[in-house]
Amino acid sequence: MRFSVNQFLVTEFFGAAIAAGCVLALSGNQLAAQARESAPRQFELKAESPRFAELIAEGTPLEKVATGFGFTEGPVWDPRGFLYVSDEVQNKLSRVYPDGRVETLLSIGDPDGSTLDAHGRLITTASVLRAIIQVDPDGQFKVLADKYQGRKFNSPNDVILGPDGALYFTDPTLDLPKGEKQEIPFQGVYRLGDDGSVRLLTSDLAQPNGLAFSPDGKRLYIDDTKQREIRVYDVAANGELKNGRLFGKEEGRGGVPDGMRVDVKGNVYVTGPLGIWVWDPDGNHLGTIIMPEQPANLNLGDADYRTLYITARTSVYRLKTKVRGFVPGARNASR
């Protein structure tokens, strides 16, 4: 059985032992604690600061858009009125419409993060291919990049459009296909140019995952899933990353930093323990969106980009926000 970081979240500790066929002798207190952790969670907007309500109004309901997936990932809103969603278990990429309709676009092994490029084309990370691919509206695809300096990528995980029109992606070993060799001796973050050139930006993270640019393009946020950290880098004029430092740390059981997005005010939304953690640009934790299913990723959508679409295990959810999401290439208002 292959375990990615997403899969270990649902089998962590007691569950992992059962999956491996182990028998554990747990104390009464341990069993009680495990029961509390495995109990169904209730949706909640848990504020850590009064400013949290400026982003999501108190009492805003969470809506389930569609369900029946294996493991949802990589949501990206298409201005034509639907959401692309990856399913890492059912091995497909689908269009999910606001009314709940689901159309399979492409069947491919273990798709993950996605984005639209500067031309509005769908770009996806394909773990089994160990590549970044472009997917056409008819489901045909082509490989844009699968190697760095002649060596195959590990398993590209998340990809975003940068302020310069290039694609930026992370390449951890989380979904390295079983039986295949790791050829690059580190887990890097890269820039993929329009000309097909691949440039390494940093290799100093233990397990890079989600990433996002600040609205002004001067900062790049990157999750380090293994360290449960969100790191931030200054982006130099030539595109180099400088002054890497800790932005925030997400401690707790039931989730790790994974998918990430920002709004036009520079607030950072990151999956983490129990749901989605919301941070201001200075690294202050404003609040947590506690989800009934643990989310792996998120994105802003609808015509006004004020709806937070959340991919969480078997379902896709949406939550209205008071602030517009920042989307590179889209017309972003200041409020």
Secondary structure as UniProt FT lines:
FT   HELIX           5..11
FT   TURN            12..13
FT   HELIX           14..19
FT   TURN            20..21
FT   HELIX           28..38
FT   STRAND          44..47
FT   HELIX           50..54
FT   TURN            58..59
FT   STRAND          62..67
FT   STRAND          72..78
FT   TURN            79..81
FT   STRAND          82..87
FT   TURN            88..91
FT   STRAND          92..96
FT   TURN            98..99
FT   STRAND          102..107
FT   STRAND          111..116
FT   TURN            118..119
FT   STRAND          122..126
FT   TURN            127..130
FT   STRAND          131..135
FT   TURN            137..138
FT   STRAND          141..145
FT   STRAND          147..148
FT   TURN            149..150
FT   STRAND          151..152
FT   STRAND          159..161
FT   TURN            163..164
FT   STRAND          167..171
FT   TURN            174..175
FT   TURN            178..179
FT   STRAND          188..192
FT   TURN            194..195
FT   STRAND          198..202
FT   STRAND          208..213
FT   TURN            215..216
FT   STRAND          219..224
FT   TURN            225..228
FT   STRAND          229..235
FT   TURN            237..238
FT   STRAND          241..249
FT   STRAND          260..263
FT   TURN            264..265
FT   STRAND          268..272
FT   TURN            273..274
FT   STRAND          275..279
FT   TURN            281..282
FT   STRAND          285..290
FT   STRAND          295..301
FT   TURN            302..305
FT   STRAND          307..312
FT   TURN            313..314
FT   STRAND          315..320
FT   TURN            328..329
//
